[in-house]
Amino acid sequence: MNVLWIFAHPDQSSLNAALRDEGLAALTEAGHSHRVSDLYAMGWKPTLDRDDFTEDHGDPAGIGRASGHAYDRGTLSEDITAEHQKLDWADAVVFQFPLWWFAPPAILKGWIDRVLVKGYAYGVTDPDHPGRTLRYGEGVLSGKRALVLTSTGGPEAAFSPRGINGQLDQILFPLLHGTFWYTGMSVLPPVAVYGANRLDDQQYRAAAETVRRQVTAIGETEPIPYRSQNGGDYDEDLVLRSPLAPDRSGLAVHSTRQSGTDEAGSARSEPTPSEFAQSGSIRPGFAPSGPRIG
């Protein structure tokens, strides 16, 4: 497989950088090809503005449409088109970042804002159904896989169904569902390292092995079963039809594996963040970890 690795951490001596190197080595050993976009090292411009267009489109309707016009005319800035070429090449994309204030670093948000422009990643109409937009499971990026590798200083219990921080898959919902699934990518369960600023050597080795295992299985891992927009589960107002996940609401209903009930509404056990991460979570230790911080 061709794997694009988007790395968003400012410190090359960090835990994230060490795990990135472990993952890239594992991909090479498994015979996969990879390319890396190290956003901080690249000096990636994190803000979407008119400077992204090599000519002024003067579109009063907004910068989103203007970026779409620039994409159609081939006048986006060179750094954006370079990322498009990488994405076109890739079968799967790894997004690696520390969780800061319950979100990715701003530089990764800037990559998303600038690269996933209208006409390339969204706003694409269905040629077989005029007037219908391809999104949430369909679109230009359909067929590609997305995997999030993240780290947080909090303990795993705080990200459990009753934990004060909320479940990781729900914290990341705007990214996993609202960005990757929206653009058509198949979204794999996120992999998290908890207590990232206090892993001891044994726990680091366990984290490294988890990363190596998850990235080499990127082509076989079962994606999160999100519902597709145009698959019949939603009505014309894009609201989930009442026979599905009855008497429930919230983010989990947009997956056929929602917690608490099955499709028929029968009670079942609630999945934990570890289940969503497919045993990809690493609990914290208490020994200092030298340069492997964050």
N, C-alpha and C positions, 0 to 999 in steps of 0.2 A: 504493500500500500504506500501511497504518497501521503505523508503527514506534515502538515504545517503547524509549527509550535509558536503560539503567540505568548511571549513572556513579558510580564509587567511587574517588575520589581527593580528598585533602584540600586540594590547592593549585590555585587557579584560574589561576595563572601557570605551571603545569606543561606538559610536553610532552603529557601525556594530555588536558589541558583544551584545548590548541590543536588537537589532532587531533579531539577531540569537535566543536569548532566547525566544523572543515573538513567533517566528516561530516554534521553537521546542515545546513550550507549546501548540500552536494551533494544531500541528500534533498529539500530544498525546490526546488532548481533542476530536479530530475528529476520534480517533481510529486507526490512522496510527502508524506503527513502524518506528523508526529512529535510525540511528547510525551517529556518528560525527567523522570526521577527522579534528581536529584543528591543522593545519600544524605548526604554530609557537609553540604551546604548546607541540606538539609531537617532536619538534626539527627536523623537516623533512629535510633531506639532499636535497638541491635544484639542485644539479648538476648531470647530467648523465655522468658516466665514467666507467672504467673497474672494479671499486670496486663494481659495482652493480651485478657482476657475481661471484658466489662462486667458479668457476673454470675458468681458462684462455682458451678461445676458439680460441685465436690467429687468428681471422678472418681478413685478410688484406683488405677485401672489405668494412670495416667500422663498426662503433659501432652499427648502426641500425640493421644490419644483425646479429652481434654478440649477441645483446640483444634478437633477435628472436631465435637464437640457444639456448640461455640460457633458454628462456621460454619453448621451446620444450622439453628440457632435465630436466626441473625442477630445474635449478641451479641459478635462480634469487635470489637476496638478500631477506631476510625475510620481510623487511618492504614493499617491492614491492608486494610480494605474499599476504601479509595481506590486501593490498588495492585491489588486484584482488578479494579476497574473499568477501570483502565488496561490490564491484561492481557487482559481480555475484549474491549476495543476493538482491541487490537493484532493484526496479522497476523504480525509479526516482532518479535523482541526483540534488541537489541544490549546485550551485557554488556561494559562497558569498565572495566578496572582494571589497575594495575601488579601484577606478580608479586612478592609478598613472601614470602620463605621458601617458595618453590615452591607458593604458594597465593594465592588472592585475599585482599584485606584483610578483617579480621574483620567490618567493617560490611556487606559484601556477603553473607558467610555468614549474618549476622543477618537480612538481607532474605530470603534463601532459607528460613531456619528459620521465620520469622514469617509469610511470605506464602504459601508453598507448603504449606498445611495439609491435613490429612486431610479428604477429602470434596470438596476443591477441586482439588488437584493429585495426590493419591494416595489409595489405599484405596477406589477406585471399582470396583464390581463390574460385570461384563459382563452387561447385561440379557438377552442371547441365550444365555449360558452361566452359569447360577447357580453360584456358588461360585468362579468364575474372576475374578481381579482384573486390571483393565486397567493395564498398566505396560509399560515398555520398548517404546516405539513405539506404544502405544495410550493412551487416557485423555482427560481433559478438555482438555488442551492440545494434543491431536493436531491437526495442520493448521497450527500456528504454527511459525515458524522461529526458531532461536537462533544468534546469531553472537557469538563472543568476540573482542574486540580487547584485546590485552594488550601490556605492555612489560616488558623485563627489562634489567638492566645487563650480563648475560653475553653473550659472543659467540655467534653462531649455531652455530659448530662445536661448542661445548660442549653443544648441544642436538641434535646429530646422533645417528644410531643407535649410534655408539660413543663419543659424548661423555660426559663425566663427569656432566653434569646429567641425562641421559636425554632421550628424545624429548619434544617439547612436547606432542604429542597424548596421550602416556601420562601425563605429569605432570598434565595437565588431565582425565584419564579420569574421576575421581570427579565432576567438574563436567559434562563433556560427555555422558558415558554414564550415570553414576549419578544425575544430577539432571535434565538437560534431556531426554535420551532416555527416562529412566524415567518422566517425566511426559507423554511422548507427543510432545514437540516434535521436529521435524526439525533435526538439528544440522549446521551448516555448518563447514567446516574453519576452525580458528582463524587469526587474523591476528596476527602478532607483530612488534614493533619490538625488535631486539636492540641492545645497546650504547646504551640509551636516554639515558644521562647524558653521551654524548659525540658526538652527531650534529652535523655541521656543517650549514650552511645548505642545501647541495645535497642532503644526505641527508634533512634535514627535508622539503624539497619532495618528494622521492621518497616518503617515508613518508606525507605528506599526500595525494599522488596515489593511493597504494595504498589508503588508507582511503576516499577518495572513490569510487574504482572499486568496491571491495568492498561498500560499503553501498548504492550505487545498484543493484548487481546482486543484492541480497539475495533477491529473488524468483525469480531464475533460477539461482543457484549450485547445483551438485549437492551434496546433503548427504553426509555421511559414511555409508557403507552399513552401519550397525549392523544386527545381526540382531534381529528382533522376538521377544519372549518366546513369543508364541502362534502363531508362524508355522510351527512344525514342526521348527525346528532344535535345540530343547532337549527333553530327556526330562522325565519327571514330577518329577525332582529338580532341574530347571533346570540340568542339565549338558549341554554341547554334545554332540550325538550323534557317535559315533566315526567315521562315514564322512566327517564334515566336518573339514577342516583336520587330517588324520591326523598323528600323531606330533608334534603341536605343542601348546603350552599358553601361558598368559599372556594379557595383555589384548588383544593383537592378534587373537586368534581370534574375538572377538565382533564383528568387522567382516568382511564378505566380501572386503575388500581388505587382509587381513592381510599383513604383510611376510614375504618369504622364499619362500612357496609360494602357489599359487592353490588354489581349492576342491578340485582333484583331487590336490593335493600336489606338483605340478610346480614345480621351482625357477623363480624369477623374481627380478628385481632388487628390492632393498629400497627402499621410498619414503623420501625424506628429509623433514625438517620443512617444507622449502619446498614440496614436493609437497602435503603435507597442508594447507599454508596457501595453496595455489594462487598461488604467487609473491607472497604477501602478507608476506614477511619483508624486513626492512630491516637491512642490516649496519651496524655501527658505524663511525664515523670517529674522528678524534682531535682535532678542534678543539672548543673549548668551545662550548656552545650557549646561553649566556645564561640566560634564565628557563625554557627548555624542558628541565627536568630531571624525569625520571620520569613 
